[in-house]
Amino acid sequence: MTALPRLLLKWYSQHGRTLPWRDHPDPYAVWVSEIMLQQTRVDTVVAYFEKWMRLFPNIISLAGASERDVLNAWEGLGYYSRARNLHKAAKIVSEKFNGELPRNLDDLRSLPGIGRYTVGAIASMAFGMDEPTLDGNLRRVFSRLYDVAEFADSSAGEKILWELAAQNLPKGKAGDYNQALMDLGAMICLPKNPRCEICPLVKICKAREHGTQDSRPVLKPKKKTPRYVHAAAVIVRRGRVLLAQRQSTGLLGGMWEFPNGRVAADPFEELEKTVNAAYNLKVGKKSALGVVQHAYTHFKVTVHVFQCAAVFIPKDKSLRWVKIGELDDYPMGKVDRAIARMPLASG
């Protein structure tokens, strides 16, 4: 065993985090946790993971759940395609692999939502295989340990980092090694102000030696984040409010929303036109309810919310009248959940 895994595993045995999916007897738990942890902080994931495992304790129960129940359980975690892919993959595993997550790496890769990183994480942590993995924390750790000057988010940089991830993999201990690297990135090798003075790898870190730790990893310049303005219609009739279900693919796929659309000028003036174009709705008298703002990964949105009178509601299976008291039963993104919690007058 080389110095890197030896020093790291010694540190991990004393300082590794206690997490509900670690040392779990079911590979399903590792799979769920790794999908949840993609682009999401550990302290956020813990409560969602525990709730998920109560609702869907195994692959068979997840495969048999409705998409609405799955999205409801995921609501608030964001990146909802992860939940839809988990659901789809559970159905495939239930039908094709008798409800057991396959150990064959090609079979694992064939499942929706499981890429190279997730395959490595499941293989090493759940099945004890000697496989590398590379998440955001590991990219940062390896970029600093080896002072990698290549863009970490480029194909060339990815190739270098994957090679480094595999280079020092300790035989029979890949799962602990990968988790130790994740913990090091989360607790010591931080994105800003890394805690080099207490790092177990400080003596073998090339970036520390060269004084470049604050500039590693090297990332491509970010583009300016666009901001959009939307107008949303809250239409209430006899204690029920009109919701629309988004298409099953794309941003917030399958989630429910209040009819809305992007506007170029005055939201009050353009509301009627935009909801008519998007849903074939016709609304009349309206009054302002409030404004909701939210930042997605690639854009920001400001939504002006109006309570409206309905003039014409088309027959459309994507539109549904929902009792105000039952809005919590319909999975929504953060913007629409904020609207649902506004004081909605019963029409």
C-alpha positions in Angstrom: 0.0 0.0 0.0 1.4 3.4 -1.0 1.7 6.4 1.4 -1.5 8.0 0.1 -4.0 5.3 1.0 -2.1 4.4 4.2 -2.2 7.9 5.6 -5.7 8.5 4.4 -7.2 5.3 5.8 -5.5 5.8 9.2 -7.1 9.3 9.3 -10.5 7.9 8.2 -10.6 5.3 10.9 -10.4 8.1 13.5 -12.3 10.9 11.8 -14.7 9.4 9.2 -18.3 10.6 9.3 -21.1 8.5 10.6 -23.8 8.4 7.9 -26.9 6.3 7.7 -26.0 4.6 4.4 -22.5 3.5 5.5 -22.1 -0.1 6.3 -25.7 -0.7 5.3 -26.4 -4.3 4.5 -28.4 -3.5 1.4 -26.6 -2.1 -1.8 -29.9 -0.4 -2.6 -29.2 2.0 0.3 -25.8 2.9 -1.2 -27.4 3.5 -4.6 -30.1 5.8 -3.2 -27.6 7.8 -1.2 -25.2 8.2 -4.1 -28.0 9.5 -6.3 -29.2 11.9 -3.6 -25.7 13.2 -3.0 -25.2 14.3 -6.6 -24.9 18.1 -6.4 -26.5 18.1 -2.9 -24.9 18.6 0.5 -24.7 15.6 2.9 -26.5 17.5 5.8 -29.4 18.0 3.4 -29.5 14.4 2.2 -29.6 12.6 5.6 -33.2 13.5 6.4 -34.4 12.8 2.8 -32.5 9.4 2.8 -34.1 8.3 6.1 -37.6 9.3 4.9 -37.0 7.6 1.5 -36.0 4.4 3.1 -39.1 4.4 5.4 -41.3 4.9 2.4 -39.5 2.7 -0.1 -37.4 0.2 2.0 -36.3 -1.9 -1.0 -36.2 -1.9 -4.7 -39.5 -3.8 -5.1 -41.4 -1.2 -3.0 -39.9 1.6 -5.1 -40.7 -0.1 -8.4 -44.4 -0.5 -7.3 -44.8 3.2 -6.1 -46.5 5.8 -8.2 -44.5 8.6 -9.8 -46.4 11.1 -7.8 -45.4 9.4 -4.5 -41.8 9.2 -5.7 -41.7 12.9 -6.6 -43.4 13.9 -3.4 -40.7 12.1 -1.4 -38.0 13.9 -3.4 -39.6 17.3 -3.3 -37.1 19.9 -2.1 -34.0 18.0 -3.2 -34.1 19.4 -6.7 -32.8 17.9 -10.0 -35.9 15.8 -10.2 -34.7 13.7 -13.1 -32.7 11.8 -10.4 -35.8 10.7 -8.8 -37.5 9.7 -12.0 -34.4 7.7 -13.1 -34.3 6.0 -9.7 -37.9 5.0 -10.2 -37.4 3.8 -13.8 -34.2 1.9 -12.8 -36.0 0.2 -9.9 -38.7 -1.1 -12.3 -36.0 -2.5 -14.6 -34.1 -4.1 -11.6 -37.4 -5.6 -10.3 -38.3 -7.1 -13.7 -34.9 -8.0 -15.0 -32.7 -8.8 -12.0 -35.3 -10.1 -9.5 -35.2 -7.0 -7.4 -31.4 -7.2 -6.7 -29.0 -4.5 -7.8 -26.7 -6.2 -10.4 -23.0 -6.7 -9.5 -22.1 -6.8 -13.2 -20.7 -3.4 -14.0 -22.1 -3.3 -17.5 -25.5 -4.2 -16.2 -25.2 -1.4 -13.6 -24.2 1.1 -16.3 -27.2 0.2 -18.3 -29.6 1.5 -15.7 -31.1 5.0 -16.0 -29.2 7.6 -14.0 -26.2 5.5 -13.3 -23.0 6.9 -14.8 -19.3 6.2 -14.4 -19.1 7.9 -11.0 -22.1 6.1 -9.5 -21.0 2.7 -10.9 -17.6 3.1 -9.1 -19.3 4.2 -5.9 -21.7 1.3 -5.8 -19.1 -1.3 -6.9 -16.6 -0.2 -4.3 -18.9 0.7 -1.4 -21.7 -1.8 -1.8 -20.0 -4.8 -3.4 -16.4 -4.4 -2.2 -14.9 -4.2 -5.7 -11.6 -2.5 -6.4 -13.1 0.3 -8.5 -12.3 4.0 -8.5 -14.9 6.8 -8.4 -14.7 10.5 -8.9 -17.2 13.0 -7.5 -16.8 16.8 -6.9 -14.9 16.3 -3.7 -12.5 13.8 -5.2 -11.8 16.0 -8.2 -10.8 18.8 -5.8 -8.6 16.5 -3.7 -6.8 14.9 -6.6 -6.3 18.3 -8.3 -4.5 19.5 -5.2 -2.6 16.4 -4.3 -1.1 16.2 -7.8 -1.3 20.0 -8.6 -3.3 19.4 -11.8 -3.2 22.5 -14.0 -5.6 21.1 -16.6 -9.3 22.2 -16.4 -10.9 19.7 -14.0 -14.2 20.1 -15.9 -12.8 19.3 -19.3 -12.5 15.9 -21.0 -8.7 16.1 -20.8 -8.8 17.0 -17.1 -11.4 14.3 -16.4 -9.1 11.7 -18.0 -6.2 12.7 -15.8 -8.2 12.7 -12.6 -9.8 9.3 -13.3 -6.3 7.9 -13.9 -5.2 9.4 -10.6 -8.3 8.0 -8.8 -7.3 4.5 -10.0 -3.6 4.9 -9.4 -3.4 4.4 -5.6 -6.5 2.3 -5.1 -5.7 -0.1 -2.2 -6.7 -3.7 -2.9 -9.7 -4.9 -0.9 -10.2 -1.4 0.6 -11.5 0.6 -2.3 -14.8 1.4 -0.6 -13.3 2.8 2.5 -10.6 4.6 0.4 -13.3 6.3 -1.8 -15.3 7.3 1.2 -12.3 8.6 3.0 -11.5 10.8 0.0 -15.0 12.1 0.1 -14.8 12.9 3.8 -11.4 14.6 3.3 -12.9 16.8 0.6 -15.9 17.6 2.8 -14.1 18.3 6.0 -10.5 19.3 5.3 -9.8 19.9 1.6 -12.5 22.6 1.3 -13.3 24.5 -1.8 -12.2 27.7 -0.1 -9.6 28.1 2.7 -8.6 24.4 2.8 -7.5 23.3 6.3 -4.0 22.2 5.2 -2.6 22.5 8.7 -4.6 19.5 9.9 -4.7 17.5 6.6 -3.2 14.0 6.9 -1.9 14.3 3.4 -0.2 17.7 3.7 3.3 16.2 3.4 2.6 14.6 0.0 0.4 17.3 -1.4 2.0 18.9 -4.5 -0.3 21.9 -4.5 0.6 22.7 -0.9 4.3 22.3 -1.8 3.9 24.7 -4.7 1.6 27.1 -3.0 -1.2 26.6 -5.5 -3.8 24.9 -3.3 -6.2 28.0 -3.5 -6.2 27.9 -7.3 -6.9 24.1 -7.6 -9.0 22.7 -9.1 -8.8 24.9 -12.3 -12.3 25.3 -13.7 -13.6 26.8 -16.9 -14.9 30.4 -16.5 -18.6 30.5 -15.7 -21.0 32.1 -18.1 -23.2 34.9 -16.8 -26.4 33.5 -15.3 -29.5 34.7 -17.2 -32.5 36.0 -15.3 -36.1 35.5 -16.6 -39.4 37.0 -15.5 -42.6 34.9 -15.3 -46.2 35.6 -14.5 -48.3 33.0 -12.8 -52.1 32.6 -12.5 -53.8 31.4 -9.3 -57.3 30.4 -10.3 -59.6 29.4 -7.5 -63.2 28.0 -7.8 -65.3 26.7 -5.0 -62.3 25.9 -2.8 -60.3 24.3 -5.5 -57.3 25.7 -7.4 -56.2 24.9 -10.9 -52.9 23.1 -11.3 -51.1 22.0 -14.5 -48.8 19.0 -14.7 -45.5 19.6 -16.5 -44.3 17.2 -19.2 -42.5 14.1 -17.8 -39.2 15.1 -19.4 -37.0 18.2 -18.8 -36.8 20.6 -15.9 -39.2 19.6 -13.0 -40.6 16.8 -15.2 -43.9 15.4 -13.9 -44.2 18.0 -11.2 -47.3 20.2 -10.7 -47.4 24.0 -11.2 -49.7 27.0 -11.3 -50.3 28.1 -14.9 -47.5 30.5 -15.8 -45.3 31.7 -18.6 -42.3 33.9 -19.4 -43.0 37.6 -20.0 -41.0 40.3 -21.7 -42.5 43.4 -20.2 -45.2 44.2 -17.6 -46.2 40.9 -16.0 -49.7 42.3 -15.1 -50.4 43.2 -18.7 -48.9 40.0 -20.3 -50.3 37.4 -17.9 -53.5 36.8 -19.9 -51.6 36.4 -23.2 -48.9 34.1 -21.8 -51.2 31.6 -20.0 -53.5 31.5 -23.0 -50.5 30.7 -25.3 -49.2 28.0 -22.9 -52.4 26.3 -21.7 -55.3 27.7 -23.8 -56.6 29.3 -20.7 -58.6 32.6 -20.6 -58.5 34.6 -17.4 -60.1 37.8 -16.5 -60.0 40.1 -13.4 -56.8 39.7 -11.5 -55.0 41.0 -8.4 -51.4 40.7 -7.3 -50.6 38.1 -4.7 -46.8 38.4 -4.4 -43.5 37.8 -6.0 -41.3 34.6 -5.8 -37.6 34.4 -6.7 -35.5 31.3 -7.2 -32.1 30.4 -8.6 -31.8 27.3 -10.7 -28.5 25.8 -11.8 -28.3 27.7 -15.1 -30.7 30.6 -14.7 -32.6 32.7 -12.2 -36.3 33.5 -12.2 -38.6 36.1 -10.8 -42.3 35.1 -10.8 -45.1 37.6 -10.3 -48.2 35.8 -8.9 -51.7 37.0 -9.6 -55.1 35.6 -8.4 -57.4 35.5 -11.4 -60.9 34.9 -12.4 -61.4 32.1 -14.9 -63.1 32.9 -18.2 -62.4 29.7 -20.1 -60.8 26.4 -18.9 -60.1 23.8 -21.6 -60.6 20.1 -21.1 -57.0 19.0 -20.8 -55.7 16.0 -18.9 -52.7 18.0 -17.8 -55.0 20.5 -15.9 -56.6 19.5 -12.6 -58.8 21.2 -10.0 -57.3 20.5 -6.6 -58.7 21.2 -3.2 -56.6 23.9 -1.5 -56.2 21.7 1.6 -54.7 18.9 -0.6 -52.0 20.9 -2.3 -49.3 19.2 -0.2 -50.2 16.0 -1.9 -49.0 17.3 -5.3 -45.2 17.4 -5.9 -44.0 20.9 -6.9 -40.8 22.8 -7.4 -39.8 25.4 -4.9 -41.4 28.3 -6.8 -44.8 26.7 -7.0 -44.6 25.4 -3.4 -44.0 29.0 -2.3 -47.1 30.1 -4.3 -49.2 27.2 -2.7 -48.3 28.6 0.7 -49.6 32.1 -0.1 -53.0 33.0 1.3 -55.3 31.7 -1.5 -58.8 33.1 -1.3 -61.5 30.5 -1.9 -63.5 31.5 -5.0 
